[in-house]
Amino acid sequence: MVPERKKEWLWQELKKNFTVPVESEESIKRWTLSKMATQMQTFKKNLTKSFIKKGKMPDFIGQLAKQKDH
């Protein structure tokens, strides 16, 4: 479960790049956050399928090298 604070931050970041009609903002916010959650779950599922189940480790190069231990 994602804390409300992070959801609000994601929504504010999205609104910096897109114009959202005020009258339908709540429904758009709900749909957008739901879509983000689905895409994140799919991303994690694909990582698990591609690396964890095969016993592999992704290549951490460039900026990702700092995150390898995490």
PDB file of N, CA, C, O and CB in Angstrom:
ATOM      1  N   MET A   1       0.841  -1.179   0.000  1.00  0.00           N
ATOM      2  CA  MET A   1       0.000   0.000   0.000  1.00  0.00           C
ATOM      3  C   MET A   1       0.889   1.247   0.000  1.00  0.00           C
ATOM      4  O   MET A   1       1.844   1.339   0.771  1.00  0.00           O
ATOM      5  CB  MET A   1      -0.959  -0.004   1.223  1.00  0.00           C
ATOM      6  N   VAL A   2       0.572   2.180  -0.852  1.00  0.00           N
ATOM      7  CA  VAL A   2       1.342   3.408  -0.989  1.00  0.00           C
ATOM      8  C   VAL A   2       0.737   4.482  -0.075  1.00  0.00           C
ATOM      9  O   VAL A   2      -0.476   4.691  -0.085  1.00  0.00           O
ATOM     10  CB  VAL A   2       1.367   3.887  -2.477  1.00  0.00           C
ATOM     11  N   PRO A   3       1.570   5.154   0.706  1.00  0.00           N
ATOM     12  CA  PRO A   3       1.057   6.213   1.582  1.00  0.00           C
ATOM     13  C   PRO A   3       0.421   7.350   0.780  1.00  0.00           C
ATOM     14  O   PRO A   3       0.835   7.634  -0.343  1.00  0.00           O
ATOM     15  CB  PRO A   3       2.184   6.764   2.462  1.00  0.00           C
ATOM     16  N   GLU A   4      -0.576   7.989   1.362  1.00  0.00           N
ATOM     17  CA  GLU A   4      -1.280   9.093   0.707  1.00  0.00           C
ATOM     18  C   GLU A   4      -0.322  10.214   0.312  1.00  0.00           C
ATOM     19  O   GLU A   4      -0.507  10.860  -0.719  1.00  0.00           O
ATOM     20  CB  GLU A   4      -2.371   9.641   1.623  1.00  0.00           C
ATOM     21  N   ARG A   5       0.688  10.439   1.124  1.00  0.00           N
ATOM     22  CA  ARG A   5       1.659  11.501   0.849  1.00  0.00           C
ATOM     23  C   ARG A   5       2.381  11.268  -0.483  1.00  0.00           C
ATOM     24  O   ARG A   5       2.592  12.201  -1.258  1.00  0.00           O
ATOM     25  CB  ARG A   5       2.682  11.591   1.993  1.00  0.00           C
ATOM     26  N   LYS A   6       2.754  10.019  -0.734  1.00  0.00           N
ATOM     27  CA  LYS A   6       3.441   9.698  -1.986  1.00  0.00           C
ATOM     28  C   LYS A   6       2.486   9.770  -3.179  1.00  0.00           C
ATOM     29  O   LYS A   6       2.871  10.195  -4.269  1.00  0.00           O
ATOM     30  CB  LYS A   6       4.071   8.302  -1.903  1.00  0.00           C
ATOM     31  N   LYS A   7       1.250   9.353  -2.961  1.00  0.00           N
ATOM     32  CA  LYS A   7       0.256   9.458  -4.031  1.00  0.00           C
ATOM     33  C   LYS A   7       0.050  10.916  -4.419  1.00  0.00           C
ATOM     34  O   LYS A   7      -0.023  11.253  -5.601  1.00  0.00           O
ATOM     35  CB  LYS A   7      -1.082   8.826  -3.597  1.00  0.00           C
ATOM     36  N   GLU A   8      -0.042  11.765  -3.418  1.00  0.00           N
ATOM     37  CA  GLU A   8      -0.239  13.187  -3.682  1.00  0.00           C
ATOM     38  C   GLU A   8       0.973  13.774  -4.406  1.00  0.00           C
ATOM     39  O   GLU A   8       0.816  14.599  -5.306  1.00  0.00           O
ATOM     40  CB  GLU A   8      -0.496  13.946  -2.369  1.00  0.00           C
ATOM     41  N   TRP A   9       2.169  13.357  -4.022  1.00  0.00           N
ATOM     42  CA  TRP A   9       3.377  13.824  -4.691  1.00  0.00           C
ATOM     43  C   TRP A   9       3.375  13.406  -6.163  1.00  0.00           C
ATOM     44  O   TRP A   9       3.675  14.214  -7.043  1.00  0.00           O
ATOM     45  CB  TRP A   9       4.628  13.280  -3.982  1.00  0.00           C
ATOM     46  N   LEU A  10       3.036  12.137  -6.427  1.00  0.00           N
ATOM     47  CA  LEU A  10       2.966  11.655  -7.809  1.00  0.00           C
ATOM     48  C   LEU A  10       1.962  12.462  -8.619  1.00  0.00           C
ATOM     49  O   LEU A  10       2.225  12.825  -9.766  1.00  0.00           O
ATOM     50  CB  LEU A  10       2.593  10.170  -7.841  1.00  0.00           C
ATOM     51  N   TRP A  11       0.813  12.739  -8.017  1.00  0.00           N
ATOM     52  CA  TRP A  11      -0.221  13.492  -8.711  1.00  0.00           C
ATOM     53  C   TRP A  11       0.253  14.918  -9.017  1.00  0.00           C
ATOM     54  O   TRP A  11       0.004  15.426 -10.111  1.00  0.00           O
ATOM     55  CB  TRP A  11      -1.508  13.526  -7.873  1.00  0.00           C
ATOM     56  N   GLN A  12       0.925  15.560  -8.076  1.00  0.00           N
ATOM     57  CA  GLN A  12       1.432  16.918  -8.292  1.00  0.00           C
ATOM     58  C   GLN A  12       2.500  16.934  -9.392  1.00  0.00           C
ATOM     59  O   GLN A  12       2.542  17.856 -10.207  1.00  0.00           O
ATOM     60  CB  GLN A  12       2.012  17.490  -6.979  1.00  0.00           C
ATOM     61  N   GLU A  13       3.354  15.917  -9.411  1.00  0.00           N
ATOM     62  CA  GLU A  13       4.372  15.822 -10.463  1.00  0.00           C
ATOM     63  C   GLU A  13       3.722  15.658 -11.834  1.00  0.00           C
ATOM     64  O   GLU A  13       4.174  16.250 -12.814  1.00  0.00           O
ATOM     65  CB  GLU A  13       5.327  14.645 -10.186  1.00  0.00           C
ATOM     66  N   LEU A  14       2.685  14.872 -11.902  1.00  0.00           N
ATOM     67  CA  LEU A  14       1.980  14.661 -13.155  1.00  0.00           C
ATOM     68  C   LEU A  14       1.321  15.963 -13.626  1.00  0.00           C
ATOM     69  O   LEU A  14       1.343  16.279 -14.815  1.00  0.00           O
ATOM     70  CB  LEU A  14       0.927  13.549 -12.996  1.00  0.00           C
ATOM     71  N   LYS A  15       0.742  16.708 -12.697  1.00  0.00           N
ATOM     72  CA  LYS A  15       0.059  17.950 -13.051  1.00  0.00           C
ATOM     73  C   LYS A  15       1.019  19.035 -13.517  1.00  0.00           C
ATOM     74  O   LYS A  15       0.595  19.997 -14.157  1.00  0.00           O
ATOM     75  CB  LYS A  15      -0.735  18.453 -11.872  1.00  0.00           C
ATOM     76  N   LYS A  16       2.302  18.899 -13.208  1.00  0.00           N
ATOM     77  CA  LYS A  16       3.280  19.862 -13.706  1.00  0.00           C
ATOM     78  C   LYS A  16       3.407  19.784 -15.225  1.00  0.00           C
ATOM     79  O   LYS A  16       3.751  20.772 -15.873  1.00  0.00           O
ATOM     80  CB  LYS A  16       4.642  19.623 -13.051  1.00  0.00           C
ATOM     81  N   ASN A  17       3.129  18.608 -15.792  1.00  0.00           N
ATOM     82  CA  ASN A  17       3.299  18.387 -17.225  1.00  0.00           C
ATOM     83  C   ASN A  17       1.999  18.334 -18.017  1.00  0.00           C
ATOM     84  O   ASN A  17       2.013  18.447 -19.243  1.00  0.00           O
ATOM     85  CB  ASN A  17       4.040  17.126 -17.438  1.00  0.00           C
ATOM     86  N   PHE A  18       0.879  18.163 -17.327  1.00  0.00           N
ATOM     87  CA  PHE A  18      -0.401  18.009 -18.010  1.00  0.00           C
ATOM     88  C   PHE A  18      -1.440  18.943 -17.408  1.00  0.00           C
ATOM     89  O   PHE A  18      -1.413  19.231 -16.212  1.00  0.00           O
ATOM     90  CB  PHE A  18      -0.885  16.554 -17.935  1.00  0.00           C
ATOM     91  N   THR A  19      -2.347  19.408 -18.243  1.00  0.00           N
ATOM     92  CA  THR A  19      -3.467  20.221 -17.786  1.00  0.00           C
ATOM     93  C   THR A  19      -4.656  19.299 -17.572  1.00  0.00           C
ATOM     94  O   THR A  19      -5.026  18.526 -18.455  1.00  0.00           O
ATOM     95  CB  THR A  19      -3.808  21.357 -18.808  1.00  0.00           C
ATOM     96  N   VAL A  20      -5.250  19.389 -16.382  1.00  0.00           N
ATOM     97  CA  VAL A  20      -6.363  18.519 -16.024  1.00  0.00           C
ATOM     98  C   VAL A  20      -7.596  19.391 -15.787  1.00  0.00           C
ATOM     99  O   VAL A  20      -7.524  20.362 -15.034  1.00  0.00           O
ATOM    100  CB  VAL A  20      -6.026  17.656 -14.759  1.00  0.00           C
ATOM    101  N   PRO A  21      -8.734  19.055 -16.423  1.00  0.00           N
ATOM    102  CA  PRO A  21      -9.950  19.839 -16.180  1.00  0.00           C
ATOM    103  C   PRO A  21     -10.380  19.714 -14.713  1.00  0.00           C
ATOM    104  O   PRO A  21     -10.433  18.614 -14.162  1.00  0.00           O
ATOM    105  CB  PRO A  21     -11.096  19.373 -17.120  1.00  0.00           C
ATOM    106  N   VAL A  22     -10.679  20.835 -14.104  1.00  0.00           N
ATOM    107  CA  VAL A  22     -11.011  20.880 -12.677  1.00  0.00           C
ATOM    108  C   VAL A  22     -12.251  20.039 -12.357  1.00  0.00           C
ATOM    109  O   VAL A  22     -12.292  19.369 -11.326  1.00  0.00           O
ATOM    110  CB  VAL A  22     -11.237  22.329 -12.235  1.00  0.00           C
ATOM    111  N   GLU A  23     -13.254  20.070 -13.228  1.00  0.00           N
ATOM    112  CA  GLU A  23     -14.510  19.366 -12.939  1.00  0.00           C
ATOM    113  C   GLU A  23     -14.365  17.848 -12.899  1.00  0.00           C
ATOM    114  O   GLU A  23     -15.185  17.170 -12.281  1.00  0.00           O
ATOM    115  CB  GLU A  23     -15.541  19.734 -13.968  1.00  0.00           C
ATOM    116  N   SER A  24     -13.351  17.314 -13.537  1.00  0.00           N
ATOM    117  CA  SER A  24     -13.171  15.858 -13.534  1.00  0.00           C
ATOM    118  C   SER A  24     -11.835  15.450 -12.922  1.00  0.00           C
ATOM    119  O   SER A  24     -11.351  14.346 -13.173  1.00  0.00           O
ATOM    120  CB  SER A  24     -13.271  15.314 -14.954  1.00  0.00           C
ATOM    121  N   GLU A  25     -11.242  16.319 -12.130  1.00  0.00           N
ATOM    122  CA  GLU A  25      -9.911  16.064 -11.578  1.00  0.00           C
ATOM    123  C   GLU A  25      -9.874  14.816 -10.684  1.00  0.00           C
ATOM    124  O   GLU A  25      -8.937  14.023 -10.782  1.00  0.00           O
ATOM    125  CB  GLU A  25      -9.444  17.276 -10.786  1.00  0.00           C
ATOM    126  N   GLU A  26     -10.865  14.631  -9.826  1.00  0.00           N
ATOM    127  CA  GLU A  26     -10.854  13.474  -8.920  1.00  0.00           C
ATOM    128  C   GLU A  26     -10.925  12.149  -9.661  1.00  0.00           C
ATOM    129  O   GLU A  26     -10.208  11.208  -9.321  1.00  0.00           O
ATOM    130  CB  GLU A  26     -12.008  13.566  -7.949  1.00  0.00           C
ATOM    131  N   SER A  27     -11.778  12.068 -10.662  1.00  0.00           N
ATOM    132  CA  SER A  27     -11.882  10.804 -11.413  1.00  0.00           C
ATOM    133  C   SER A  27     -10.616  10.543 -12.226  1.00  0.00           C
ATOM    134  O   SER A  27     -10.178   9.399 -12.349  1.00  0.00           O
ATOM    135  CB  SER A  27     -13.110  10.830 -12.347  1.00  0.00           C
ATOM    136  N   ILE A  28     -10.034  11.596 -12.777  1.00  0.00           N
ATOM    137  CA  ILE A  28      -8.787  11.442 -13.526  1.00  0.00           C
ATOM    138  C   ILE A  28      -7.660  11.039 -12.584  1.00  0.00           C
ATOM    139  O   ILE A  28      -6.839  10.189 -12.931  1.00  0.00           O
ATOM    140  CB  ILE A  28      -8.428  12.749 -14.268  1.00  0.00           C
ATOM    141  N   LYS A  29      -7.613  11.632 -11.409  1.00  0.00           N
ATOM    142  CA  LYS A  29      -6.590  11.299 -10.418  1.00  0.00           C
ATOM    143  C   LYS A  29      -6.699   9.832 -10.014  1.00  0.00           C
ATOM    144  O   LYS A  29      -5.690   9.129  -9.960  1.00  0.00           O
ATOM    145  CB  LYS A  29      -6.719  12.205  -9.178  1.00  0.00           C
ATOM    146  N   ARG A  30      -7.909   9.367  -9.731  1.00  0.00           N
ATOM    147  CA  ARG A  30      -8.129   7.980  -9.329  1.00  0.00           C
ATOM    148  C   ARG A  30      -7.681   7.025 -10.436  1.00  0.00           C
ATOM    149  O   ARG A  30      -6.986   6.045 -10.170  1.00  0.00           O
ATOM    150  CB  ARG A  30      -9.613   7.745  -8.987  1.00  0.00           C
ATOM    151  N   TRP A  31      -8.083   7.315 -11.691  1.00  0.00           N
ATOM    152  CA  TRP A  31      -7.721   6.452 -12.809  1.00  0.00           C
ATOM    153  C   TRP A  31      -6.208   6.447 -13.036  1.00  0.00           C
ATOM    154  O   TRP A  31      -5.612   5.393 -13.259  1.00  0.00           O
ATOM    155  CB  TRP A  31      -8.444   6.902 -14.082  1.00  0.00           C
ATOM    156  N   THR A  32      -5.593   7.631 -12.976  1.00  0.00           N
ATOM    157  CA  THR A  32      -4.158   7.752 -13.228  1.00  0.00           C
ATOM    158  C   THR A  32      -3.346   6.997 -12.188  1.00  0.00           C
ATOM    159  O   THR A  32      -2.420   6.265 -12.538  1.00  0.00           O
ATOM    160  CB  THR A  32      -3.744   9.219 -13.244  1.00  0.00           C
ATOM    161  N   LEU A  33      -3.681   7.165 -10.920  1.00  0.00           N
ATOM    162  CA  LEU A  33      -2.947   6.458  -9.867  1.00  0.00           C
ATOM    163  C   LEU A  33      -3.149   4.946  -9.975  1.00  0.00           C
ATOM    164  O   LEU A  33      -2.235   4.169  -9.698  1.00  0.00           O
ATOM    165  CB  LEU A  33      -3.392   6.950  -8.480  1.00  0.00           C
ATOM    166  N   SER A  34      -4.337   4.542 -10.375  1.00  0.00           N
ATOM    167  CA  SER A  34      -4.596   3.116 -10.587  1.00  0.00           C
ATOM    168  C   SER A  34      -3.754   2.576 -11.740  1.00  0.00           C
ATOM    169  O   SER A  34      -3.199   1.481 -11.650  1.00  0.00           O
ATOM    170  CB  SER A  34      -6.090   2.876 -10.865  1.00  0.00           C
ATOM    171  N   LYS A  35      -3.662   3.345 -12.820  1.00  0.00           N
ATOM    172  CA  LYS A  35      -2.856   2.948 -13.979  1.00  0.00           C
ATOM    173  C   LYS A  35      -1.373   2.858 -13.603  1.00  0.00           C
ATOM    174  O   LYS A  35      -0.676   1.939 -14.033  1.00  0.00           O
ATOM    175  CB  LYS A  35      -3.052   3.948 -15.142  1.00  0.00           C
ATOM    176  N   MET A  36      -0.894   3.816 -12.798  1.00  0.00           N
ATOM    177  CA  MET A  36       0.494   3.783 -12.333  1.00  0.00           C
ATOM    178  C   MET A  36       0.756   2.517 -11.519  1.00  0.00           C
ATOM    179  O   MET A  36       1.792   1.871 -11.679  1.00  0.00           O
ATOM    180  CB  MET A  36       0.814   5.036 -11.491  1.00  0.00           C
ATOM    181  N   ALA A  37      -0.187   2.169 -10.649  1.00  0.00           N
ATOM    182  CA  ALA A  37      -0.028   0.981  -9.810  1.00  0.00           C
ATOM    183  C   ALA A  37       0.033  -0.282 -10.664  1.00  0.00           C
ATOM    184  O   ALA A  37       0.862  -1.161 -10.425  1.00  0.00           O
ATOM    185  CB  ALA A  37      -1.181   0.881  -8.796  1.00  0.00           C
ATOM    186  N   THR A  38      -0.840  -0.368 -11.651  1.00  0.00           N
ATOM    187  CA  THR A  38      -0.856  -1.535 -12.538  1.00  0.00           C
ATOM    188  C   THR A  38       0.450  -1.653 -13.309  1.00  0.00           C
ATOM    189  O   THR A  38       0.995  -2.748 -13.443  1.00  0.00           O
ATOM    190  CB  THR A  38      -2.033  -1.451 -13.514  1.00  0.00           C
ATOM    191  N   GLN A  39       0.952  -0.543 -13.812  1.00  0.00           N
ATOM    192  CA  GLN A  39       2.205  -0.573 -14.568  1.00  0.00           C
ATOM    193  C   GLN A  39       3.384  -0.960 -13.678  1.00  0.00           C
ATOM    194  O   GLN A  39       4.282  -1.677 -14.119  1.00  0.00           O
ATOM    195  CB  GLN A  39       2.465   0.788 -15.218  1.00  0.00           C
ATOM    196  N   MET A  40       3.390  -0.493 -12.435  1.00  0.00           N
ATOM    197  CA  MET A  40       4.469  -0.851 -11.509  1.00  0.00           C
ATOM    198  C   MET A  40       4.427  -2.341 -11.178  1.00  0.00           C
ATOM    199  O   MET A  40       5.466  -2.999 -11.120  1.00  0.00           O
ATOM    200  CB  MET A  40       4.370  -0.018 -10.216  1.00  0.00           C
ATOM    201  N   GLN A  41       3.219  -2.869 -10.960  1.00  0.00           N
ATOM    202  CA  GLN A  41       3.079  -4.295 -10.673  1.00  0.00           C
ATOM    203  C   GLN A  41       3.551  -5.138 -11.855  1.00  0.00           C
ATOM    204  O   GLN A  41       4.206  -6.163 -11.665  1.00  0.00           O
ATOM    205  CB  GLN A  41       1.621  -4.631 -10.332  1.00  0.00           C
ATOM    206  N   THR A  42       3.223  -4.715 -13.061  1.00  0.00           N
ATOM    207  CA  THR A  42       3.661  -5.427 -14.262  1.00  0.00           C
ATOM    208  C   THR A  42       5.182  -5.375 -14.394  1.00  0.00           C
ATOM    209  O   THR A  42       5.812  -6.377 -14.734  1.00  0.00           O
ATOM    210  CB  THR A  42       2.996  -4.830 -15.517  1.00  0.00           C
ATOM    211  N   PHE A  43       5.769  -4.216 -14.128  1.00  0.00           N
ATOM    212  CA  PHE A  43       7.219  -4.061 -14.176  1.00  0.00           C
ATOM    213  C   PHE A  43       7.904  -5.005 -13.191  1.00  0.00           C
ATOM    214  O   PHE A  43       8.874  -5.674 -13.546  1.00  0.00           O
ATOM    215  CB  PHE A  43       7.610  -2.612 -13.876  1.00  0.00           C
ATOM    216  N   LYS A  44       7.405  -5.062 -11.957  1.00  0.00           N
ATOM    217  CA  LYS A  44       7.995  -5.939 -10.946  1.00  0.00           C
ATOM    218  C   LYS A  44       7.822  -7.411 -11.320  1.00  0.00           C
ATOM    219  O   LYS A  44       8.723  -8.222 -11.106  1.00  0.00           O
ATOM    220  CB  LYS A  44       7.366  -5.668  -9.574  1.00  0.00           C
ATOM    221  N   LYS A  45       6.664  -7.750 -11.877  1.00  0.00           N
ATOM    222  CA  LYS A  45       6.418  -9.129 -12.305  1.00  0.00           C
ATOM    223  C   LYS A  45       7.393  -9.528 -13.405  1.00  0.00           C
ATOM    224  O   LYS A  45       7.923 -10.639 -13.395  1.00  0.00           O
ATOM    225  CB  LYS A  45       4.967  -9.294 -12.795  1.00  0.00           C
ATOM    226  N   ASN A  46       7.630  -8.624 -14.354  1.00  0.00           N
ATOM    227  CA  ASN A  46       8.565  -8.909 -15.443  1.00  0.00           C
ATOM    228  C   ASN A  46       9.997  -9.035 -14.934  1.00  0.00           C
ATOM    229  O   ASN A  46      10.746  -9.883 -15.418  1.00  0.00           O
ATOM    230  CB  ASN A  46       8.487  -7.818 -16.506  1.00  0.00           C
ATOM    231  N   LEU A  47      10.390  -8.210 -13.968  1.00  0.00           N
ATOM    232  CA  LEU A  47      11.718  -8.328 -13.374  1.00  0.00           C
ATOM    233  C   LEU A  47      11.884  -9.683 -12.688  1.00  0.00           C
ATOM    234  O   LEU A  47      12.910 -10.347 -12.834  1.00  0.00           O
ATOM    235  CB  LEU A  47      11.962  -7.189 -12.370  1.00  0.00           C
ATOM    236  N   THR A  48      10.870 -10.073 -11.948  1.00  0.00           N
ATOM    237  CA  THR A  48      10.917 -11.361 -11.254  1.00  0.00           C
ATOM    238  C   THR A  48      11.051 -12.500 -12.254  1.00  0.00           C
ATOM    239  O   THR A  48      11.860 -13.409 -12.072  1.00  0.00           O
ATOM    240  CB  THR A  48       9.662 -11.559 -10.388  1.00  0.00           C
ATOM    241  N   LYS A  49      10.247 -12.440 -13.312  1.00  0.00           N
ATOM    242  CA  LYS A  49      10.270 -13.485 -14.334  1.00  0.00           C
ATOM    243  C   LYS A  49      11.615 -13.528 -15.059  1.00  0.00           C
ATOM    244  O   LYS A  49      12.134 -14.607 -15.344  1.00  0.00           O
ATOM    245  CB  LYS A  49       9.141 -13.264 -15.340  1.00  0.00           C
ATOM    246  N   SER A  50      12.177 -12.360 -15.356  1.00  0.00           N
ATOM    247  CA  SER A  50      13.403 -12.295 -16.136  1.00  0.00           C
ATOM    248  C   SER A  50      14.665 -12.563 -15.330  1.00  0.00           C
ATOM    249  O   SER A  50      15.652 -13.052 -15.881  1.00  0.00           O
ATOM    250  CB  SER A  50      13.508 -10.963 -16.776  1.00  0.00           C
ATOM    251  N   PHE A  51      14.654 -12.254 -14.036  1.00  0.00           N
ATOM    252  CA  PHE A  51      15.887 -12.342 -13.266  1.00  0.00           C
ATOM    253  C   PHE A  51      15.790 -13.275 -12.063  1.00  0.00           C
ATOM    254  O   PHE A  51      16.595 -14.199 -11.948  1.00  0.00           O
ATOM    255  CB  PHE A  51      16.283 -10.979 -12.804  1.00  0.00           C
ATOM    256  N   ILE A  52      14.857 -13.068 -11.188  1.00  0.00           N
ATOM    257  CA  ILE A  52      14.782 -13.847  -9.947  1.00  0.00           C
ATOM    258  C   ILE A  52      14.566 -15.335 -10.246  1.00  0.00           C
ATOM    259  O   ILE A  52      15.291 -16.187  -9.730  1.00  0.00           O
ATOM    260  CB  ILE A  52      13.644 -13.316  -9.048  1.00  0.00           C
ATOM    261  N   LYS A  53      13.581 -15.637 -11.069  1.00  0.00           N
ATOM    262  CA  LYS A  53      13.269 -17.042 -11.352  1.00  0.00           C
ATOM    263  C   LYS A  53      14.362 -17.732 -12.157  1.00  0.00           C
ATOM    264  O   LYS A  53      14.470 -18.957 -12.120  1.00  0.00           O
ATOM    265  CB  LYS A  53      11.955 -17.140 -12.098  1.00  0.00           C
ATOM    266  N   LYS A  54      15.169 -16.972 -12.879  1.00  0.00           N
ATOM    267  CA  LYS A  54      16.266 -17.543 -13.653  1.00  0.00           C
ATOM    268  C   LYS A  54      17.582 -17.504 -12.890  1.00  0.00           C
ATOM    269  O   LYS A  54      18.605 -17.980 -13.381  1.00  0.00           O
ATOM    270  CB  LYS A  54      16.414 -16.807 -14.967  1.00  0.00           C
ATOM    271  N   GLY A  55      17.555 -16.935 -11.688  1.00  0.00           N
ATOM    272  CA  GLY A  55      18.761 -16.865 -10.871  1.00  0.00           C
ATOM    273  C   GLY A  55      19.804 -15.908 -11.408  1.00  0.00           C
ATOM    274  O   GLY A  55      20.995 -16.070 -11.141  1.00  0.00           O
ATOM    275  N   LYS A  56      19.372 -14.920 -12.158  1.00  0.00           N
ATOM    276  CA  LYS A  56      20.290 -13.946 -12.744  1.00  0.00           C
ATOM    277  C   LYS A  56      20.266 -12.649 -11.949  1.00  0.00           C
ATOM    278  O   LYS A  56      19.413 -12.432 -11.089  1.00  0.00           O
ATOM    279  CB  LYS A  56      19.930 -13.676 -14.215  1.00  0.00           C
ATOM    280  N   MET A  57      21.234 -11.797 -12.267  1.00  0.00           N
ATOM    281  CA  MET A  57      21.297 -10.468 -11.681  1.00  0.00           C
ATOM    282  C   MET A  57      21.359  -9.469 -12.831  1.00  0.00           C
ATOM    283  O   MET A  57      22.159  -9.648 -13.749  1.00  0.00           O
ATOM    284  CB  MET A  57      22.530 -10.316 -10.716  1.00  0.00           C
ATOM    285  N   PRO A  58      20.531  -8.416 -12.805  1.00  0.00           N
ATOM    286  CA  PRO A  58      20.608  -7.436 -13.893  1.00  0.00           C
ATOM    287  C   PRO A  58      21.952  -6.714 -13.894  1.00  0.00           C
ATOM    288  O   PRO A  58      22.628  -6.645 -12.868  1.00  0.00           O
ATOM    289  CB  PRO A  58      19.468  -6.417 -13.775  1.00  0.00           C
ATOM    290  N   ASP A  59      22.332  -6.180 -15.045  1.00  0.00           N
ATOM    291  CA  ASP A  59      23.564  -5.407 -15.153  1.00  0.00           C
ATOM    292  C   ASP A  59      23.321  -4.000 -14.618  1.00  0.00           C
ATOM    293  O   ASP A  59      22.496  -3.253 -15.144  1.00  0.00           O
ATOM    294  CB  ASP A  59      24.066  -5.359 -16.624  1.00  0.00           C
ATOM    295  N   PHE A  60      24.045  -3.658 -13.578  1.00  0.00           N
ATOM    296  CA  PHE A  60      23.941  -2.327 -13.005  1.00  0.00           C
ATOM    297  C   PHE A  60      25.103  -1.507 -13.525  1.00  0.00           C
ATOM    298  O   PHE A  60      26.223  -1.606 -13.022  1.00  0.00           O
ATOM    299  CB  PHE A  60      23.930  -2.370 -11.446  1.00  0.00           C
ATOM    300  N   ILE A  61      24.830  -0.701 -14.532  1.00  0.00           N
ATOM    301  CA  ILE A  61      25.876   0.122 -15.125  1.00  0.00           C
ATOM    302  C   ILE A  61      25.448   1.582 -15.085  1.00  0.00           C
ATOM    303  O   ILE A  61      24.260   1.886 -14.978  1.00  0.00           O
ATOM    304  CB  ILE A  61      26.177  -0.322 -16.578  1.00  0.00           C
ATOM    305  N   GLY A  62      26.400   2.464 -15.168  1.00  0.00           N
ATOM    306  CA  GLY A  62      26.098   3.896 -15.172  1.00  0.00           C
ATOM    307  C   GLY A  62      25.534   4.348 -13.824  1.00  0.00           C
ATOM    308  O   GLY A  62      26.091   4.024 -12.775  1.00  0.00           O
ATOM    309  N   GLN A  63      24.450   5.080 -13.855  1.00  0.00           N
ATOM    310  CA  GLN A  63      23.826   5.595 -12.640  1.00  0.00           C
ATOM    311  C   GLN A  63      23.263   4.487 -11.766  1.00  0.00           C
ATOM    312  O   GLN A  63      23.161   4.660 -10.552  1.00  0.00           O
ATOM    313  CB  GLN A  63      22.729   6.568 -12.994  1.00  0.00           C
ATOM    314  N   LEU A  64      22.900   3.366 -12.344  1.00  0.00           N
ATOM    315  CA  LEU A  64      22.322   2.266 -11.584  1.00  0.00           C
ATOM    316  C   LEU A  64      23.351   1.528 -10.739  1.00  0.00           C
ATOM    317  O   LEU A  64      22.982   0.780  -9.835  1.00  0.00           O
ATOM    318  CB  LEU A  64      21.652   1.300 -12.519  1.00  0.00           C
ATOM    319  N   ALA A  65      24.631   1.725 -11.017  1.00  0.00           N
ATOM    320  CA  ALA A  65      25.675   1.019 -10.279  1.00  0.00           C
ATOM    321  C   ALA A  65      25.611   1.305  -8.781  1.00  0.00           C
ATOM    322  O   ALA A  65      25.931   0.435  -7.971  1.00  0.00           O
ATOM    323  CB  ALA A  65      27.043   1.402 -10.818  1.00  0.00           C
ATOM    324  N   LYS A  66      25.206   2.502  -8.413  1.00  0.00           N
ATOM    325  CA  LYS A  66      25.103   2.865  -7.000  1.00  0.00           C
ATOM    326  C   LYS A  66      23.969   2.122  -6.290  1.00  0.00           C
ATOM    327  O   LYS A  66      23.996   1.977  -5.068  1.00  0.00           O
ATOM    328  CB  LYS A  66      24.896   4.365  -6.867  1.00  0.00           C
ATOM    329  N   GLN A  67      22.989   1.659  -7.037  1.00  0.00           N
ATOM    330  CA  GLN A  67      21.823   1.008  -6.449  1.00  0.00           C
ATOM    331  C   GLN A  67      21.943  -0.512  -6.382  1.00  0.00           C
ATOM    332  O   GLN A  67      21.028  -1.179  -5.898  1.00  0.00           O
ATOM    333  CB  GLN A  67      20.600   1.373  -7.229  1.00  0.00           C
ATOM    334  N   LYS A  68      23.029  -1.056  -6.849  1.00  0.00           N
ATOM    335  CA  LYS A  68      23.176  -2.512  -6.939  1.00  0.00           C
ATOM    336  C   LYS A  68      22.983  -3.190  -5.576  1.00  0.00           C
ATOM    337  O   LYS A  68      22.311  -4.219  -5.500  1.00  0.00           O
ATOM    338  CB  LYS A  68      24.554  -2.865  -7.505  1.00  0.00           C
ATOM    339  N   ASP A  69      23.545  -2.648  -4.525  1.00  0.00           N
ATOM    340  CA  ASP A  69      23.445  -3.286  -3.218  1.00  0.00           C
ATOM    341  C   ASP A  69      22.077  -3.140  -2.569  1.00  0.00           C
ATOM    342  O   ASP A  69      21.797  -3.799  -1.568  1.00  0.00           O
ATOM    343  CB  ASP A  69      24.481  -2.722  -2.309  1.00  0.00           C
ATOM    344  N   HIS A  70      21.240  -2.307  -3.109  1.00  0.00           N
ATOM    345  CA  HIS A  70      19.918  -2.092  -2.521  1.00  0.00           C
ATOM    346  C   HIS A  70      18.912  -2.989  -3.164  1.00  0.00           C
ATOM    347  O   HIS A  70      17.736  -2.956  -2.803  1.00  0.00           O
ATOM    348  CB  HIS A  70      19.483  -0.645  -2.656  1.00  0.00           C
TER     349      HIS A  70
END
